[in-house]
Amino acid sequence: MHLGFSSMNTADDPAPQLLAKTLEDAGFESLWYGEHSHIPVARRTPYPPGGEMPAPYRKMMDPYVSLMAAATATTTLKLGTGIALLMERELFSQTKTIATLDRLSNGRVVIGCGVGWNEEEFENATNLPFKRRYSALKETVMAQRVLLTDPEPEFHGELIDFDPVWFDPKATRPGGPAVTFGAMGPLGVKHAAQWADGWMPVDVAMPNIRQQIKDFRQLVRDYDRNPDDVAITMVVMAPVTADLLKSYRDMGVDRCNIGVGMENWDKPEVVMPMIEQFSKLIPEL
């Protein structure tokens, strides 16, 4: 099982080049940056964990630019978005950005994506219907795969439609970088099983992790897919211990993403000691 590291990616955090090089030298497999282009000042949507939304959400930098900086300082570290809000950017421009990062990093990109939780943010950024966001995300990913693969791509869906275009560069792997879907509800999990290259759940939101992983793998089979082809990345929000990570490994989790807890998102001084501490567990995983 691999160990990844997630960061809020604010200007107050360790610079991407420094963080990435430190992670690679410590034996981590990947670095993951999330995405919020903006946060509406006035919103109806409650913060999912409850309470006030943490202030670092307002200060997040662009994940793709930061991952490109991380790529320049490393050679093997995988570069993940965790998670990218794919529907909140213009399709062609965003796919070009992903393709460029993929090329310049020699194929080290993994796209973690989701439908987002902030309805007002979503509506500011796109005309896609929020109530159909799961179908819209599926079409967005399908359209990106066509753009990144076909010589003269075209796509004709219910929500996304374009005639043949010339689009380069193509991706380093067929269909583009692996896309892992961060979803927890029944509809999102079904979508992940149906079309995603991976599933990215959050451990503290899972009442029965072992059974839910078994159920997910069966759901993948129900869609006539091989569960071994759909990687599971566990976002670890529970207190990290060697026993916890080993238990996830034994359940069939392919990667665990750890990072500083919400209470420390605005304390960059805790990042490097945390990396040093948990790098010692990597040989055991």
C-alpha positions, 0 to 999 in steps of 0.5 A, spaced: 500 500 500 502 506 498 502 513 502 500 519 500 500 526 503 494 531 502 495 539 503 490 545 503 495 548 499 495 555 501 500 561 500 502 559 508 503 552 507 510 549 505 512 551 498 510 546 493 517 544 491 520 544 498 514 539 500 514 535 494 522 534 495 521 532 502 515 527 501 519 524 495 525 523 499 521 520 505 518 515 501 511 518 500 508 515 493 504 522 492 502 529 493 495 531 493 492 538 493 485 540 493 481 546 489 476 551 491 477 557 486 473 561 490 468 561 496 462 565 496 461 570 502 454 569 503 452 562 502 446 557 504 450 551 503 452 548 510 459 546 511 459 538 511 462 537 517 458 542 521 460 548 524 464 554 521 468 553 515 475 553 516 478 559 514 484 556 509 478 554 504 478 562 502 486 561 501 487 555 497 492 556 491 491 553 484 492 545 484 495 545 477 500 550 478 502 548 484 503 541 482 507 543 476 512 546 481 512 540 485 514 536 479 520 540 477 523 538 484 521 531 483 522 525 479 518 519 481 512 523 486 505 522 483 501 529 483 494 528 485 488 533 485 484 531 491 479 533 489 479 537 483 472 541 481 472 539 474 465 542 472 467 549 475 472 550 469 471 551 462 472 544 459 477 545 453 482 549 457 482 545 463 483 539 459 489 542 456 492 544 463 491 537 465 494 534 459 500 539 459 501 537 466 501 530 465 506 531 459 511 535 463 511 531 469 512 525 465 505 521 466 505 522 474 498 526 474 492 522 478 486 526 478 482 526 484 475 529 483 468 530 486 462 534 485 463 539 490 459 541 496 458 548 495 452 550 491 453 557 491 460 556 488 458 551 483 453 556 480 458 562 480 462 557 476 458 553 471 451 553 467 451 546 468 445 544 473 447 542 480 441 537 481 444 533 475 452 534 478 453 527 478 451 526 471 455 532 469 461 530 472 461 523 468 460 527 462 466 531 463 470 526 465 468 522 458 469 528 454 476 529 457 478 522 456 476 523 448 480 529 448 486 526 451 485 520 446 482 521 440 485 524 433 479 528 432 475 528 438 468 529 439 463 528 444 455 528 444 452 528 451 446 530 454 449 536 458 456 537 454 456 537 446 461 539 441 463 537 434 470 534 432 476 538 434 483 538 434 486 537 441 493 536 443 497 534 447 495 527 448 495 524 454 501 519 456 496 514 457 490 512 453 484 516 456 488 520 460 491 520 467 487 516 472 481 519 475 479 517 482 472 519 484 471 522 491 464 520 493 461 517 499 453 517 498 450 511 494 449 515 488 456 517 488 459 510 490 455 507 484 458 512 479 465 511 482 464 503 480 461 504 474 466 509 470 472 511 475 479 509 475 478 509 482 474 511 488 476 516 494 472 515 500 473 518 507 474 514 513 471 517 518 464 518 514 464 510 513 460 507 519 463 500 517 469 501 512 470 493 511 463 492 509 463 498 505 469 496 501 467 489 500 460 492 497 464 497 493 468 491 489 462 487 488 458 493 485 464 494 480 463 487 478 456 488 477 458 493 472 462 488 469 469 491 471 474 488 474 475 490 482 483 490 481 482 495 476 479 500 480 484 503 485 481 505 492 484 511 495 482 512 503 483 519 505 485 518 512 482 523 517 482 518 523 488 519 528 493 515 524 497 509 527 501 504 524 495 499 526 490 503 522 494 504 516 495 496 516 488 495 517 486 499 511 492 495 507 489 488 509 482 491 507 484 492 500 486 499 500 491 501 495 493 508 497 492 512 504 492 519 504 494 523 510 495 530 512 495 535 518 488 535 521 483 540 520 485 543 527 492 544 524 490 547 517 493 554 519 499 551 522 504 550 517 510 548 522 507 542 524 507 539 516 515 537 516 515 534 523 509 530 521 512 527 514 518 525 518 514 521 523 509 517 518 515 516 513 517 511 518 511 507 517 512 506 510 517 500 510 511 496 514 506 498 509 
